[in-house]
Amino acid sequence: MSNILNSLYNMGLLDDLARKKTFIHRIHPAIKLLTTIVYIIALTSFEKHEVSAVLPFVFYPVFIFSFAEIPVIPVLKRVLLVEPLIIGIGILNPLFDNYSVVLGDIAISRGWLTFLSILIKCSLAVTAGILLVATTGMDRLAFALRVLKIPRVFVLQLLLTYRYIWLLIEEALRMIQAYSMRAPGRKGIRISDLGSFLGQMLLRALDRAQRIYQAMNLRGFTGEYNAGKAPKIRFRDLVYLMAWSLFFVIARTYNIAVLIGVLFTGVGR
């Protein structure tokens, strides 16, 4: 039960963070979405064995963490949830790509460089996505998708799925509480009861979904996502997009980490 309560808190935390009034939060949602898209495209366009060239892209999430006043630990916990998948994608590279390269005085397999590059790029991309939700909110993010002419069916599917997870967790919490009252002192759900428990949860979820849909129709739902009055894109929003896009292009074109190393150490001149 505590795990479900923690899940409810963790999901609500992103919505709470999105209600802040910092400079980053006041940027137009479509601009933040476009900036994140450009960031991810530039980040993932590097060669598979590039590591040092990717490091300057850490500056973008650090900037968002600082100026949007987003706590680091909750975001990192969410990133860690997908780390096993990322590691599973790249962990076999050292076995299949064992060509050695020399870094300074150290010889290392290029497969390990590829693995490290995948780990960094995927982690930064996931972090950027979480920060986008934490500084924009799902409602305004859905509005940004409609501004960018994403088909409404996809936007509604994303928005309603995100919102309905709350209700599904609440239903599960009620059922676990009822089960615990009928089986005091028992930890968890017995395997023999698990089938009927999941079946009842499915039936309750379908019934709840039908009632929600009927309530939406009674309130005038026509299949279109209405976000109210659309905010205008201001000049500072465009400056934000152009400044970050310029930085991403420069960081993609030049190896800034190597240039800084040469500047301070003189090696390579």
C-alpha positions as a printed NumPy array, in Angstrom:
array([[  0.   ,   0.   ,   0.   ],
       [  2.831,   2.351,   0.77 ],
       [  4.164,   1.8  ,  -2.75 ],
       [  0.84 ,   2.917,  -4.226],
       [  0.753,   6.001,  -2.003],
       [  4.284,   6.818,  -3.093],
       [  3.218,   6.444,  -6.728],
       [  0.352,   8.881,  -6.185],
       [  2.702,  11.356,  -4.555],
       [  5.32 ,  10.992,  -7.272],
       [  2.793,  11.559, -10.049],
       [  1.32 ,  14.581,  -8.296],
       [  4.766,  16.049,  -7.75 ],
       [  5.274,  16.801, -11.456],
       [  1.941,  18.643, -11.594],
       [  2.852,  20.612,  -8.478],
       [  6.221,  21.579,  -9.961],
       [  4.507,  22.7  , -13.165],
       [  2.492,  25.293, -11.212],
       [  5.533,  27.335, -10.256],
       [  5.97 ,  30.85 , -11.618],
       [  9.626,  30.928, -12.577],
       [ 11.082,  32.35 , -15.774],
       [ 11.201,  28.887, -17.327],
       [  7.572,  28.142, -16.427],
       [  6.412,  31.344, -18.136],
       [  7.965,  30.369, -21.469],
       [  5.317,  29.451, -24.051],
       [  4.605,  25.66 , -23.915],
       [  5.11 ,  25.21 , -27.662],
       [  8.497,  26.934, -27.445],
       [  9.626,  24.65 , -24.625],
       [  8.427,  21.626, -26.565],
       [ 10.287,  22.714, -29.702],
       [ 13.428,  23.431, -27.669],
       [ 13.298,  19.952, -26.158],
       [ 12.781,  18.374, -29.581],
       [ 15.767,  20.248, -31.033],
       [ 17.815,  19.242, -27.991],
       [ 16.998,  15.549, -28.352],
       [ 17.604,  15.567, -32.114],
       [ 20.997,  17.243, -31.717],
       [ 21.906,  14.977, -28.792],
       [ 21.056,  11.716, -30.536],
       [ 22.682,  12.692, -33.848],
       [ 26.221,  12.108, -32.562],
       [ 28.25 ,   9.13 , -33.684],
       [ 27.747,   6.049, -31.548],
       [ 31.233,   6.218, -29.969],
       [ 31.245,   9.962, -29.175],
       [ 31.53 ,  10.72 , -25.464],
       [ 33.369,  13.999, -24.858],
       [ 31.373,  15.813, -27.559],
       [ 28.118,  14.907, -25.769],
       [ 29.148,  16.317, -22.386],
       [ 28.294,  20.003, -23.144],
       [ 24.662,  18.96 , -23.547],
       [ 24.545,  18.451, -19.782],
       [ 24.386,  22.242, -19.517],
       [ 20.761,  22.372, -20.726],
       [ 19.187,  20.238, -17.942],
       [ 21.46 ,  21.927, -15.375],
       [ 20.138,  25.297, -16.566],
       [ 16.519,  24.087, -16.253],
       [ 17.137,  22.627, -12.796],
       [ 18.638,  25.913, -11.614],
       [ 16.29 ,  28.517, -13.103],
       [ 13.064,  26.503, -12.835],
       [ 13.809,  25.552,  -9.199],
       [ 13.232,  21.856,  -9.892],
       [ 14.501,  19.469,  -7.188],
       [ 17.132,  17.142,  -8.573],
       [ 16.485,  13.984,  -6.552],
       [ 12.864,  13.286,  -7.685],
       [ 13.861,  13.704, -11.325],
       [ 16.903,  11.462, -10.948],
       [ 14.732,   8.774,  -9.356],
       [ 12.546,   8.767, -12.438],
       [ 15.557,   8.597, -14.721],
       [ 16.902,   5.642, -12.735],
       [ 13.696,   3.733, -13.495],
       [ 14.647,   3.544, -17.169],
       [ 18.37 ,   3.013, -16.629],
       [ 18.071,  -0.825, -16.678],
       [ 16.499,  -0.587, -20.139],
       [ 19.234,   1.777, -21.344],
       [ 21.941,  -0.479, -19.921],
       [ 20.307,  -3.484, -21.571],
       [ 20.437,  -1.713, -24.934],
       [ 24.135,  -0.911, -24.787],
       [ 25.737,  -3.479, -22.53 ],
       [ 26.541,  -5.924, -25.365],
       [ 28.49 ,  -3.341, -27.377],
       [ 31.839,  -4.156, -25.659],
       [ 31.422,  -7.773, -26.801],
       [ 30.676,  -7.039, -30.447],
       [ 32.904,  -3.981, -30.908],
       [ 36.249,  -4.85 , -29.299],
       [ 38.37 ,  -2.635, -31.537],
       [ 40.824,  -0.787, -29.272],
       [ 41.358,   2.953, -29.329],
       [ 43.969,   4.937, -27.43 ],
       [ 42.898,   7.77 , -25.14 ],
       [ 46.033,   9.492, -23.918],
       [ 48.127,   6.617, -22.613],
       [ 45.181,   4.273, -22.069],
       [ 43.888,   1.701, -24.565],
       [ 40.165,   1.041, -24.302],
       [ 37.683,  -0.974, -26.306],
       [ 35.535,   1.161, -28.596],
       [ 32.558,  -0.9  , -27.459],
       [ 32.842,   0.613, -23.995],
       [ 32.866,   4.086, -25.534],
       [ 29.72 ,   3.201, -27.467],
       [ 28.056,   1.903, -24.315],
       [ 28.976,   5.028, -22.358],
       [ 27.763,   7.257, -25.196],
       [ 24.386,   5.46 , -25.316],
       [ 24.068,   5.698, -21.542],
       [ 24.766,   9.446, -21.473],
       [ 22.62 ,  10.341, -24.468],
       [ 19.591,   8.301, -23.391],
       [ 19.808,   9.527, -19.789],
       [ 19.988,  13.166, -20.894],
       [ 17.081,  12.691, -23.329],
       [ 14.893,  11.141, -20.604],
       [ 15.878,  13.911, -18.18 ],
       [ 14.928,  16.563, -20.754],
       [ 11.526,  14.939, -21.248],
       [ 10.81 ,  14.808, -17.527],
       [ 11.89 ,  18.422, -17.095],
       [  9.561,  19.406, -19.933],
       [  6.587,  17.906, -18.083],
       [  7.763,  19.329, -14.728],
       [  8.013,  22.878, -16.112],
       [  4.994,  22.791, -18.43 ],
       [  2.364,  20.436, -17.078],
       [  0.473,  17.835, -19.086],
       [ -2.452,  20.141, -19.944],
       [ -0.235,  22.861, -21.393],
       [  1.914,  20.236, -23.072],
       [ -1.19 ,  18.878, -24.79 ],
       [ -2.007,  22.431, -25.858],
       [  1.513,  22.781, -27.29 ],
       [  1.031,  19.59 , -29.285],
       [ -2.178,  20.975, -30.782],
       [ -0.394,  24.233, -31.625],
       [  2.135,  22.15 , -33.561],
       [ -0.767,  20.508, -35.458],
       [ -0.43 ,  17.076, -33.883],
       [ -3.676,  15.139, -34.605],
       [ -6.15 ,  15.571, -31.79 ],
       [ -6.702,  11.827, -31.392],
       [ -3.062,  11.351, -30.367],
       [ -3.174,  14.347, -28.019],
       [ -6.346,  13.135, -26.338],
       [ -4.965,   9.613, -26.031],
       [ -1.838,  10.943, -24.324],
       [ -3.745,  13.304, -22.023],
       [ -6.477,  10.887, -20.967],
       [ -4.003,   8.041, -20.43 ],
       [ -1.92 ,  10.266, -18.171],
       [ -4.98 ,  11.381, -16.214],
       [ -6.582,   7.946, -15.983],
       [ -3.484,   6.432, -14.378],
       [ -4.46 ,   8.418, -11.277],
       [ -7.879,   6.815, -11.186],
       [ -6.479,   3.344, -11.788],
       [ -4.067,   3.714,  -8.872],
       [ -6.877,   5.017,  -6.647],
       [ -9.044,   2.009,  -7.54 ],
       [ -6.133,  -0.326,  -6.769],
       [ -5.61 ,   1.4  ,  -3.412],
       [ -9.271,   0.949,  -2.46 ],
       [ -9.188,  -2.725,  -3.394],
       [ -5.973,  -3.341,  -1.457],
       [ -7.468,  -1.618,   1.583],
       [-10.596,  -3.8  ,   1.319],
       [ -8.461,  -6.931,   0.9  ],
       [ -6.328,  -6.004,   3.929],
       [ -9.446,  -5.538,   6.082],
       [-10.661,  -9.001,   5.106],
       [ -7.234, -10.585,   5.697],
       [ -5.689,  -8.768,   8.679],
       [ -2.016,  -9.36 ,   9.318],
       [ -1.346, -10.7  ,   5.835],
       [  1.343,  -9.009,   3.796],
       [  0.519,  -8.618,   0.137],
       [ -2.005, -10.574,  -1.917],
       [ -1.968, -14.361,  -2.052],
       [ -1.205, -15.939,  -5.409],
       [ -4.503, -17.834,  -5.282],
       [ -6.425, -14.556,  -4.917],
       [ -4.413, -12.61 ,  -7.473],
       [ -6.463, -13.706, -10.504],
       [ -9.81 , -12.608,  -9.08 ],
       [ -8.196,  -9.427,  -7.706],
       [ -6.892,  -8.388, -11.129],
       [-10.188,  -9.359, -12.777],
       [-12.147,  -7.205, -10.355],
       [ -9.725,  -4.353, -10.903],
       [-10.251,  -4.592, -14.671],
       [-14.044,  -4.571, -14.286],
       [-13.928,  -1.612, -11.891],
       [-11.572,   0.245, -14.233],
       [-13.895,  -0.313, -17.224],
       [-16.91 ,   0.81 , -15.204],
       [-15.046,   3.906, -13.982],
       [-13.951,   4.72 , -17.53 ],
       [-17.554,   4.484, -18.785],
       [-18.801,   6.816, -16.053],
       [-16.017,   9.298, -16.793],
       [-16.884,   9.264, -20.49 ],
       [-20.577,   9.851, -19.726],
       [-19.647,  12.747, -17.436],
       [-17.449,  14.247, -20.165],
       [-20.314,  14.046, -22.674],
       [-22.692,  15.734, -20.222],
       [-20.174,  18.588, -19.935],
       [-20.113,  19.105, -23.688],
       [-17.165,  16.963, -24.728],
       [-17.014,  16.756, -28.538],
       [-13.684,  15.011, -29.044],
       [-11.636,  18.211, -29.166],
       [ -9.122,  19.265, -26.534],
       [-10.006,  22.752, -25.321],
       [ -7.248,  24.559, -23.434],
       [ -9.013,  27.901, -23.12 ],
       [ -7.604,  31.105, -24.523],
       [ -4.368,  30.474, -26.375],
       [ -1.396,  32.476, -25.039],
       [  0.593,  34.419, -27.59 ],
       [  4.193,  33.653, -28.403],
       [  6.234,  36.62 , -27.215],
       [  9.562,  37.928, -28.399],
       [ 11.406,  36.543, -25.375],
       [ 10.   ,  33.096, -26.162],
       [ 11.516,  33.25 , -29.63 ],
       [ 14.811,  34.466, -28.166],
       [ 14.776,  31.485, -25.786],
       [ 14.268,  29.054, -28.673],
       [ 16.84 ,  30.672, -30.945],
       [ 19.483,  30.963, -28.21 ],
       [ 19.224,  27.316, -27.233],
       [ 19.031,  26.154, -30.847],
       [ 22.199,  28.116, -31.603],
       [ 23.952,  26.539, -28.619],
       [ 22.874,  23.051, -29.684],
       [ 24.112,  23.623, -33.238],
       [ 27.473,  24.907, -31.977],
       [ 27.804,  22.025, -29.514],
       [ 26.914,  19.586, -32.284],
       [ 29.382,  21.105, -34.754],
       [ 32.351,  21.637, -32.434],
       [ 33.671,  19.469, -29.619],
       [ 33.407,  22.086, -26.882],
       [ 34.819,  19.785, -24.203],
       [ 38.015,  19.272, -26.222],
       [ 38.284,  22.995, -27.002],
       [ 38.02 ,  23.858, -23.31 ],
       [ 40.626,  21.21 , -22.495],
       [ 43.008,  22.674, -25.061],
       [ 42.376,  26.178, -23.722],
       [ 43.289,  25.296, -20.14 ],
       [ 45.972,  22.662, -20.675],
       [ 47.544,  23.756, -23.942],
       [ 47.606,  20.13 , -25.131],
       [ 46.841,  19.846, -28.848],
       [ 48.066,  23.284, -29.857]])
